[in-house]
């Protein structure tokens, strides 16, 4: 009877070991969450924001220069991203490209993750924090954005013209405004889930010395 009991316990242990580990308080499910990069290897980031959204088994967003999309899986606190996803191929300033490369490496190198104080941390095999993210606001109201790429009308996304800034700010009253790189514009916006619609924009008519 003792021998049978030991076999039963061993069998139970084997069954438990094969079951997926459930999400915990420190490693909740990432599905449906969105994040903005705040630091790489403990250093605060600057320049165009890098983002990541986890949805339907994919992580996608921008690395600060190009759009990317990759697979992801989690088991308990373990995570695997990639190994390499699809990206657009825009050229950006060297410092932005370097940061984008480090960001991509932090995704591929992540082995575990945790969410602490509202921040997502991706952790490498040696226990070092590779990258840290802050939760991305789910509503556009009250947020402001700077364009890093614009569709050029030829089925491609191109970088904005050097030394120009294209912006967009969403107000809670349904108005949107910003700069097209030279002239200011205003419009109204409406969001329905992931769908976003704008009314025709009104713009100033300044003459600009720079091209574009």
N, C-alpha and C positions, 0 to 999 in steps of 0.2 A: 504493500500500500504506500509506503514511503517512496519507493522508486517511482510508482505511477504518479504520485503527487509532484515529484520533482520534474517529471516529464511534462506534466500539465502546466506548471509554472514556467518552464522553459518555452513551451509552445505559446503561452500567453505573451511572454516577453517578445517572442519573434513576431507575433501578430501586431503587437503595439508598435514595434520598431518599423514595420512596413507601412503603417498608416501615416498620411501626411500630417506634419505638425501644424496645429492650429495657430492662427494669428494671436498675438499676445498684446498686453497693454503697451509694451515698448515697440512692438512690430505689428501694428494694425494693418488691415488690408489696404493696399495702395490703389486698388481699382476705383476709378472714377475721381481720383484726386489730381490736382495740378499744382506745380511748384515753380519757384523762381530761384535760380542759383544765387547764393550770397557769398560763398567762399570756396576756394580750391586749396587743398592741403593746408588749411588753417589760415590762408591769406584772403582778405576781402577782395572781391572782384570789382572791376570798373568797366566802363564802356557799355556797349549794347548788352542787354540782358539775355542770359541763356535760360531756357525754360524746359520743363518736362511734364507731360500729362500721361497718366497711366489709364488705359482704356482698352477693353477687349483683348487683353494679352499683348498690347503694344505700348511702348513708351515713345512719345513723339513730341516735337517742339522745335526750338531753334537753339543752336549752339552759340548764338551771338553773331553769327555770320550766315550760316546756311541752315535750312530746314533739314531735319532728320526724322527717321522713323525706324524703330528697331523692336524686336520681340523682347518680352520680359517674362520671367516666371519667379514666383516666390513660394517658399515652403517654410513656415514658421518665420524665423528672422533671416533665413537665407534668401539671397536674390541673385539672379543671373540676368544680365542685360546683354543682348547681342548674340554672338560676339561682334558683329558689325552690321549696321543697318544702312538703309538707303539715305542719301543726302543729295541736296542740290549742290551745284558746283560754282557758286559765286566766288569771286576774288575779293578779299577784304584787306585792310591795312595789316602789316605784319604782326603788330601787337594783338590785334583782334584774332587773327588766324592762330597765333600761338596759344591764346587763351582757349580758343575753340578746340584745339588739339588736346590740351590738358583736360578740358571738360569731357571730351569723348573718351579719353583714357580712364577717367574716373568712373565712367559708366561701365566700361568693359571690365575694369579691375575690381568692381564691387563684388563682395562675397556675402556680406550681411548688411542689414539696415536697421535703423531704429528711428522712432519719432519721439523727440524730447522737447518739451516746452514749445510745441507747435512747429518744430523744425525737423526736416527729414535729413538724416545723415547716412551717406553711403560709406561703407567701411571695407577696407581691403583685407586680404588674407592675413596680414600681419597685425590687424587690429587698428591700423591707422585710419583716421577719418579722411577720406579722399575728397569728398565734396559735401557741402551743406546747403540746404534749400529752405526758403520760407514759403509758406502756403500762398498760392496765387489767388487773389480775389476772384470769386466766381461771378460777381456782377461787374459790368463795365462802368457803371455809374461812379463818378469820382476818380476815375483812373486816367492817366495820361501816357502816351506812347510816342516813340520815335521810330520812324521807318528805317529798316536796315536793307530792304530790298523792295523793288516795285516791278510789277509785270510790265515788260517793254512792248507789249502788243504783238510779240512774235513767239508766243508760247514759251517764254522764258522769264525768269526773275533776275533783274539786274540790280547791282548795287546803286545806291543814290550817288549823285554827282559829288565829287570831292568838295569839301568846304561848304556843302549845303546841308540843311536840316529840314526834314519833313516831319511834322508833328500832328497829333490828333488827341484832343481831350474830350472826354465824355462827361457831360453834366447830368445831374440827377433829374433835371426838368425835361430831359429829352433832346437837349441841344448838343451839338458837337461842333468843335472849332479847332483851328490850328493853322499851321503854315505849310504851304505847298513848296517851300524852298525859296520863295520870293514874296508872293502875295498871301495875305490872310484869307481864310475861307470860313464860312459858317453853314451849317446844315442842321437837320434833325435826324435822330436815329431811333430805331426800335429793334429790340432783340426778342427772339422767341426760341428758347433753347439754344441751339448752336447756330441758328439762322440770324443774320444781321442785315438790316435794310436801312438805306439812307434816302432822304429826299434830295432833289437836285441842289447843288451847293451854290451859294452866292460868294463872290470873291472880290477883293480889291483889285485895282488895275495899275499897280505901280510898274514902272519900267525898271528892269533889273540889269545890272552890268554883267553879272555872271551868266554863263550859258545854262539853259534848262529852267 
